[in-house]
Amino acid sequence: MSASQVRRIAGREIDFARRVVVMAIVNRTPDSFYDRGATFALDAAVGAALAAYADGADWVDVGGAKFAPGPAIPVEEEIERVVPVVAQLAGAGGISVDTFHPDVARAAIDAGAHVINDTTGIHDPRMADVVADSDATIVITHSLAAPRTPHPSPTYGDVVAEVADFLRRRVDLALERGVPAERIIVDPGHDLNKTTAHSLELTRRLGEIVALGHPTLVALSNKDFIGETLARERGERVAGSLAAAVWSVTQGARLVRVHNVRETVDAMRMTEAILGWREPTGPLVHNMPAQAGGEEAE
């Protein structure tokens, strides 16, 4: 990792050398991959975000258009979906907005968003300009297709090397357009224009992405590569998602984007404790001297 791993995001100092950020997913879309529109209504989206914070999420990632191929969502409509959520969450916790439109990013930042999560890897260079002209952090994600378009049968000679090269070039673009290095996060884009074999290889060799020197985010939660690996349907992938997240942290990932917040928070905090980054938060009574009588606790 790079020398400076302490970042100030959402008014809070985060030491990415010793802390894993849990980013909860809240989609204001009627056709989202996981919840099938359950948080499309404004009050449902805000309620889900507040519940995620209560369950321990550090950030909430608000999306107004899914990544999958489909009709374009007008920019004005995407703004109407995400900005009211951002505005209502101001002060509650870290706020990320999942968008590839610079105009949506600008409106979201103006409303209080701290992070822009661009799953197209700065497909539009103006996105870097918007982020540079703010205090926001950008997540640069690998994907191949133009936004909302299919990319059937993706092929790579070496998927990890090619993803790393893409991210390196896109980081350079962001730097050239004025985004400070301390406001850049990278994401290898599991399942985005990739087969299950590609996503498994990226997970296995995640250290090569981490070696780029920027905090690495992994968006593994309930994805198809987990479902196909385990032969599990969409609602049966939590255990596989947690296993992939824990493995990724041991390989250097420092942010995880998830649907199942409480389970993931426990898994990440337990991993941090095993790695010696944090102390247990519960009372330590097991095999300790009893408060009275001096007997060992059971």
C-alpha positions in Angstrom: 0.0 0.0 0.0 1.0 3.6 -0.3 2.7 5.4 2.5 -0.3 7.5 3.5 -3.1 5.2 4.6 -4.9 7.7 6.9 -7.7 9.4 5.1 -10.2 12.0 6.3 -13.6 11.1 4.7 -17.0 12.1 5.8 -15.5 14.2 8.7 -13.8 11.1 10.1 -10.2 9.9 10.1 -9.8 6.4 8.8 -6.6 4.5 9.1 -6.8 2.0 6.2 -3.8 0.1 7.6 -6.0 -1.1 10.5 -9.6 -0.5 9.6 -12.1 -2.0 7.2 -14.9 0.3 6.0 -18.3 -1.4 5.5 -20.3 0.3 2.7 -24.0 -0.6 2.7 -25.9 -0.7 -0.6 -29.2 1.3 -0.9 -30.7 1.4 -4.5 -33.4 3.8 -5.5 -34.2 1.7 -8.6 -37.2 -0.3 -9.4 -35.1 -3.2 -10.9 -32.1 -3.5 -8.7 -30.1 -6.8 -8.8 -30.7 -7.8 -5.1 -33.7 -6.1 -3.6 -35.9 -5.9 -6.7 -37.0 -2.4 -6.0 -37.7 -2.7 -2.2 -36.0 0.6 -1.5 -37.2 2.5 -4.6 -39.5 4.7 -2.6 -37.8 7.7 -0.9 -38.9 6.8 2.6 -37.9 3.2 2.1 -34.5 4.2 0.8 -33.9 6.6 3.7 -35.1 4.1 6.2 -32.9 1.4 4.8 -29.9 3.7 5.0 -30.6 4.7 8.6 -31.0 1.0 9.5 -27.7 0.3 7.9 -25.9 2.9 10.0 -27.6 1.5 13.1 -26.3 -1.9 12.1 -22.7 -0.6 12.0 -22.2 0.5 8.4 -19.6 3.2 8.0 -20.9 4.5 4.7 -24.1 4.1 2.6 -23.8 3.8 -1.2 -26.9 5.3 -2.8 -27.6 4.3 -6.4 -30.2 5.6 -8.9 -29.3 3.4 -11.9 -28.1 -0.2 -11.9 -25.0 -1.3 -13.7 -26.7 -4.0 -15.8 -27.5 -3.3 -19.4 -30.8 -1.5 -20.1 -32.4 1.7 -21.2 -30.6 4.9 -20.2 -31.9 6.7 -17.2 -32.2 10.4 -17.9 -29.7 12.4 -15.8 -32.5 14.6 -14.3 -34.3 11.5 -13.2 -31.2 9.9 -11.6 -30.6 13.2 -9.8 -34.2 13.1 -8.5 -33.7 9.6 -7.2 -30.4 10.1 -5.3 -30.2 13.7 -4.2 -33.2 13.6 -1.8 -31.8 10.6 -0.1 -28.4 12.2 0.3 -30.0 15.4 1.6 -32.0 13.4 4.3 -28.9 11.5 5.3 -26.7 14.5 5.9 -24.9 14.2 9.2 -26.0 10.6 9.8 -22.8 9.0 8.4 -20.6 8.6 5.3 -22.5 9.0 2.1 -21.4 7.5 -1.3 -23.3 7.9 -4.6 -23.0 5.2 -7.3 -23.1 7.1 -10.6 -21.1 7.5 -13.8 -22.7 10.8 -14.7 -20.7 13.9 -13.8 -23.8 16.0 -13.4 -25.3 13.5 -11.0 -22.0 13.5 -9.1 -22.0 17.3 -8.8 -25.6 17.4 -7.6 -24.9 14.7 -5.1 -21.7 16.3 -3.7 -23.6 19.6 -3.4 -26.2 17.8 -1.4 -23.7 16.3 1.0 -22.2 13.2 -0.6 -18.6 12.4 0.5 -17.8 9.7 -2.1 -18.5 9.1 -5.8 -18.5 5.4 -6.8 -18.0 5.3 -10.6 -18.4 1.7 -11.8 -17.3 2.7 -15.3 -13.8 3.7 -14.2 -14.2 7.4 -15.2 -15.7 6.5 -18.6 -16.5 10.3 -18.8 -13.3 12.2 -18.0 -15.5 15.1 -16.7 -16.1 12.9 -13.7 -12.5 13.5 -12.6 -13.0 17.3 -13.0 -16.1 17.2 -10.8 -14.4 15.3 -8.0 -11.2 17.4 -8.3 -13.3 20.5 -7.8 -14.6 19.2 -4.5 -13.6 17.5 -1.3 -15.1 14.2 -2.4 -13.3 10.9 -2.8 -13.7 8.8 -6.0 -13.9 5.0 -6.3 -12.4 4.0 -9.7 -13.8 0.6 -10.7 -12.8 -1.6 -13.6 -15.4 -2.4 -16.3 -15.1 -2.7 -20.0 -18.5 -1.9 -21.6 -19.9 1.5 -22.2 -22.5 2.4 -19.5 -25.7 0.3 -19.5 -24.5 -1.8 -22.5 -23.8 -5.6 -22.7 -20.4 -7.1 -23.0 -21.0 -10.8 -23.8 -18.2 -13.4 -23.5 -15.5 -11.1 -22.0 -12.0 -12.5 -22.6 -8.7 -11.6 -21.0 -5.2 -12.9 -21.5 -4.5 -12.3 -17.8 -7.5 -10.8 -16.1 -5.6 -9.5 -13.0 -2.8 -7.9 -15.0 -5.3 -6.3 -17.4 -7.5 -5.0 -14.6 -4.5 -3.6 -12.8 -3.3 -1.9 -15.9 -6.8 -0.4 -16.5 -6.9 0.9 -13.0 -3.4 2.3 -13.2 -4.3 4.3 -16.3 -7.5 5.6 -14.9 -5.8 6.6 -11.7 -3.3 8.5 -13.8 -6.1 10.2 -15.6 -7.7 11.3 -12.3 -4.4 12.6 -11.0 -3.7 14.5 -14.3 -7.1 16.2 -13.9 -6.4 17.3 -10.4 -7.8 14.6 -8.1 -5.4 14.2 -5.2 -4.0 10.7 -4.6 -5.4 10.7 -1.1 -8.9 10.9 -2.5 -8.7 7.9 -4.8 -9.9 4.3 -4.1 -9.8 1.4 -6.5 -12.2 -1.5 -7.1 -11.4 -4.4 -9.5 -15.1 -4.8 -10.4 -16.0 -8.3 -9.5 -18.5 -9.7 -12.1 -18.5 -6.4 -14.1 -17.9 -7.7 -17.6 -16.2 -10.8 -16.1 -17.0 -14.5 -15.8 -17.1 -16.4 -12.6 -13.6 -17.7 -13.4 -12.3 -14.1 -13.8 -13.9 -13.0 -10.5 -12.4 -15.9 -8.6 -9.0 -15.2 -10.1 -9.2 -11.5 -9.1 -10.1 -12.5 -5.6 -7.3 -15.1 -5.4 -4.7 -12.6 -6.6 -6.2 -9.4 -5.1 -2.8 -8.5 -3.7 -1.8 -7.4 -7.2 -4.6 -4.9 -7.2 -3.8 -3.7 -3.7 -0.1 -3.2 -4.8 -1.3 -0.3 -7.0 -1.0 1.6 -3.7 -4.6 2.9 -3.2 -7.2 1.6 -0.7 -9.0 -1.3 -2.4 -12.7 -1.7 -2.3 -14.4 -5.1 -3.1 -18.0 -5.3 -4.2 -18.6 -9.1 -3.8 -21.9 -9.2 -2.0 -24.3 -11.8 -3.3 -22.8 -11.6 -6.8 -23.3 -14.3 -9.5 -19.7 -15.6 -9.2 -20.5 -16.6 -5.6 -23.9 -18.1 -6.6 -22.3 -20.0 -9.5 -19.4 -21.2 -7.4 -21.7 -22.6 -4.7 -24.8 -23.3 -6.7 -26.8 -20.9 -4.5 -29.6 -18.6 -5.5 -29.6 -14.9 -4.9 -31.0 -15.1 -1.4 -28.6 -17.9 -0.3 -25.2 -16.3 -0.8 -24.5 -14.6 2.5 -22.0 -17.2 3.8 -20.2 -17.2 0.5 -20.1 -13.4 0.4 -18.7 -13.3 3.9 -16.0 -15.8 3.1 -15.0 -13.8 0.0 -15.0 -10.6 2.0 -12.8 -12.0 4.8 -10.4 -13.5 2.3 -10.2 -10.2 0.5 -9.3 -8.3 3.7 -6.5 -10.7 4.4 -5.2 -9.9 0.9 -5.3 -6.2 1.6 -8.9 -5.0 0.8 -10.0 -2.2 3.1 -13.5 -1.5 2.0 -16.4 -3.9 1.4 -19.6 -3.0 -0.4 -22.5 -5.1 0.9 -26.2 -5.9 1.2 -26.1 -7.8 4.5 -24.8 -5.2 6.8 -25.0 -6.6 10.3 -23.4 -10.0 9.3 -20.6 -8.2 7.4 -19.9 -5.7 10.2 -19.4 -8.6 12.6 -17.2 -10.5 10.2 -15.1 -7.4 9.5 -14.7 -6.5 13.2 -13.8 -10.1 14.1 -11.2 -10.1 11.3 -9.8 -6.9 12.6 -9.5 -8.3 16.1 -7.8 -11.5 14.8 -5.3 -9.4 12.9 -4.6 -7.4 16.1 -6.1 -4.1 14.9 -8.8 -3.7 17.5 -9.6 -4.8 21.0 -12.7 -6.9 21.9 -15.7 -4.7 22.8 -17.6 -7.1 25.0 -16.8 -7.8 28.6 -13.9 -10.3 29.0 -15.1 -12.9 31.4 -14.3 -16.2 29.8 -11.7 -18.0 31.9 -11.1 -14.8 33.8 -11.1 -14.5 37.6 -14.7 -14.1 38.8 -15.7 -10.8 40.4 -16.6 -12.5 43.6 -15.1 -15.6 45.1 -12.1 -15.7 42.8 -13.5 -18.6 40.8 -12.9 -19.0 37.0 -15.8 -17.9 34.9 -17.5 -20.7 32.9 
